[in-house]
Structure formats: C-alpha cells, structure tokens
Amino acid sequence: MKGQAPAYWINSDTIVKGLFNEGSDENKLLKLAACNTIELHATKKTWNTILWLLVNNLKQDGKPVLSGKELGELKTRIPVDFH
C-alpha cells in the first residue's frame, strides 16, 4: 500500500509560471500534482491574486475574456488545493 503523496505549499508566482511556462520546474510541479504524485496547497489569497491577474490582463475590447463560471471551472482544474 502506498502512503500519502508528499505535500507542498506554493505561491501565486509558482502557479503562474507553471501555467504559462511549458517545461519549467513549476510546470512540472503542476503536472505531478495532476497525476496525484504530489499534493500542492496554496492560500485563498493566492487564488485571489491569480484571479486578479486573469481578470485584469486577459481582456478583449476592454472586457474580460473569461466569465465568472469559466474562472470557477479553472480554479477546480488547477491541481492545487486552495485553503
């Protein structure tokens, strides 16, 4: 029987680099977490930072590209437990 996967606390910089920089160490961490090899944890404040970044920088014609529903779905797809 396997034990629990190692857990690590990460910050918003790690998540952003992991999402947008293919092949980076941060990207590898997210992939390991997606495969349940490790667990990644972050604070709710970290999610708020990611949310702010997405809403304020992903715009088309001055309007956010992602809807509230899409942002919520993104949060559940990122392999990080936000506490």
N, C-alpha and C positions, 0 to 999 in steps of 0.2 A: 504494500500500500504506500502511495506517495504521501509526503507531507504537504503542508500548505505552501503555496508559492511565496517566494520572498516578496516583501512589500517595500515600496519606496515612495517617499513624498517628493513631489515635483512642483515647479512653479510655472507661471504663465510663459516665461521665456522658453522653457523646455517644450511645452505643448506647441507653441507657435513654430519653433524650429522643427519639431517633429512632424507637424502637418505640412509645412511648406518647403522643407529642405530634404528632398529624397536622398537617401543614402547617408544622412547624418547619424551620429550616435543617438540623438534624440528621436529620430525616425525609427531607428532600430528598437529603442525602448518601447515606443508605441506599438510596434509590430509584435514584440514579445508579450506585451500586455494583452493584445488582441488574441493571441494564441494561448492565453492563460498560463504562460511560463512564469510571469511575474505579475504582481499587482501594483498599480500606480494609484496614488492618492494625492489629492490637492484640496485646498480650502475652497469654500464658496466664493471668497473674494477673488481667487484665481479665476474661477469661471466668469465672474463679473468683468474681470479685466479682458478675457478672451471675447466676451460678448461685446464689450465696448469697442474693442479693436475691429471686430467684424462689422458691426453696425455703422461705425464711422468711416471705415475705409473701403468697404465693398458697396459702392453706390453706382447707379447708372442714372444719368439725368438728374442728379441730386437726391435720388431716392434710394433707400436700402435695397439691395438685390435679394436678400433673404427675408422671408416673412418670419413672424414670431413662431409659427408652427415649425418651419424649417430649422430655425435656431434651436428649438427644443429637441427636434429629432437629431440634430448634430450633436447636442450635448449627450444624448444617450448612445450615440455611435462612437464617440471618442472613448477609448478604453481606459478611462480614468474615473475613479470614484471621487466625486466632489462632496466634501463634508463641511 
